[in-house]
């Protein structure tokens, strides 16, 4: 599949694309309240989308903390397109943005492997492939049943 990556600035499009993709990922975004929160807040942050066959097949949204730490706010790839390099391309565009804005590090939050969820183990492997390492697992960030793994990548 051929695809293109575009930076999206139109807030309605950000919300639309995030909703389309996240609704295709119930194994990762099964909590309806969290999904709706992401869909409603991506318009506040930089956003990149991948398009194949004239439709959105994935996106990354990001933010920066303290002018030096990039944060993958939320992202998703259509399950039919997993393993095709789309996530890698979207991540690379996002990292380029962080570097251009002087970030020293990038963090991402995902479900910890202690939850033993096979889908999130795939997510963790993807981030490891992108150069991230485990930093800390926090049960107080989300809750005991959903321990949050924070992963870190140094950009300098």
C-alpha positions in Angstrom: 0.0 0.0 0.0 1.3 3.4 -0.9 0.5 6.1 1.6 1.3 9.8 2.2 1.8 11.6 5.5 0.3 15.1 6.0 0.4 17.5 8.9 -3.3 18.3 9.7 -4.1 21.8 11.0 -7.9 21.7 10.6 -9.4 20.9 14.0 -12.5 19.2 12.6 -10.3 16.9 10.5 -8.1 16.0 13.5 -11.2 15.0 15.4 -12.7 13.2 12.5 -9.6 11.2 11.7 -8.9 10.3 15.4 -12.5 9.1 15.8 -12.3 6.9 12.7 -9.1 5.3 13.7 -9.6 4.9 17.4 -13.0 3.3 16.9 -11.3 0.6 14.8 -9.0 -0.2 17.8 -11.3 -1.5 20.6 -8.5 -3.7 21.9 -6.5 -0.6 22.7 -9.3 2.0 23.2 -12.1 0.0 24.6 -12.8 2.6 27.4 -15.4 4.8 25.7 -14.8 7.8 28.0 -11.0 7.8 27.3 -11.6 7.4 23.5 -14.0 10.3 23.4 -11.6 12.4 25.5 -8.8 11.7 23.0 -11.1 12.5 20.0 -12.2 15.7 21.6 -8.7 17.0 22.6 -6.5 16.1 19.6 -7.5 19.5 18.1 -5.4 21.1 20.9 -2.1 19.5 19.6 0.0 19.0 16.5 -1.4 16.1 14.4 -0.1 14.0 11.5 -2.2 11.6 9.4 -1.4 8.9 7.0 -3.5 8.5 3.9 -3.8 5.5 1.6 -6.4 5.1 -1.1 -7.7 8.6 -0.2 -8.7 7.6 3.3 -7.0 8.1 6.7 -5.3 4.9 7.8 -3.5 6.3 10.9 -2.4 9.3 12.9 -0.1 10.6 15.6 -0.8 13.5 17.9 1.8 15.1 20.1 2.5 17.8 22.7 5.6 19.3 24.3 6.1 19.7 28.1 8.4 22.3 29.6 9.8 23.3 26.1 12.0 20.2 26.1 10.1 17.0 26.4 8.1 15.6 23.5 5.0 13.5 24.4 3.2 11.1 22.0 -0.3 12.2 23.1 -2.3 9.6 21.2 -1.8 7.6 18.1 -3.4 4.8 16.1 -3.1 2.8 12.9 -6.0 1.1 11.2 -5.5 -2.7 12.1 -5.7 -3.6 8.4 -2.6 -1.5 7.9 -0.5 -2.8 10.8 3.0 -3.9 9.9 3.2 -1.8 6.7 5.5 0.9 8.1 2.8 3.6 8.5 3.4 3.8 12.3 7.1 4.2 11.8 6.6 6.9 9.2 4.2 8.8 11.4 6.5 8.5 14.4 9.4 9.8 12.4 7.4 12.9 11.4 6.5 13.4 15.0 10.1 13.0 16.2 11.2 15.5 13.5 8.8 18.0 15.0 10.2 17.4 18.5 13.8 17.9 17.3 12.9 21.1 15.4 11.4 22.4 18.6 14.4 21.7 20.7 13.2 18.6 22.6 15.8 16.6 24.5 13.6 13.6 25.1 10.3 11.9 24.0 8.0 10.1 26.3 5.0 7.8 25.6 2.5 6.3 28.0 1.2 2.8 27.3 -0.2 -0.1 29.3 2.5 -1.9 31.3 3.5 -5.4 30.4 2.5 -6.3 34.0 -1.1 -6.2 32.7 -0.2 -9.1 30.3 -2.2 -7.7 27.4 -1.0 -9.1 24.1 -2.0 -6.0 22.1 -0.1 -3.7 24.4 2.9 -6.0 24.2 2.9 -5.3 20.4 2.7 -1.6 21.2 5.6 -1.8 23.6 7.7 -3.7 20.9 6.9 -1.0 18.4 8.1 1.7 20.7 11.2 -0.3 21.5 11.9 -0.5 17.8 11.6 3.3 17.6 14.3 3.5 20.3 12.3 3.9 23.5 13.2 2.2 26.8 11.1 1.6 29.9 11.3 4.3 32.5 8.7 3.5 35.1 5.4 1.8 35.7 2.8 3.8 37.7 -0.4 2.3 39.0 -1.5 5.7 40.4 -1.6 7.3 36.9 -4.5 5.3 35.6 -5.4 2.6 38.1 -4.3 -0.8 39.5 -5.8 -2.8 36.7 -4.3 -0.5 34.1 -0.7 0.2 35.1 0.8 2.9 33.0 4.2 2.3 31.6 6.1 5.4 30.7 8.8 4.9 28.1 11.6 7.4 27.2 13.7 8.1 24.2 16.7 10.5 24.4 17.0 12.7 21.3 20.4 14.3 22.2 
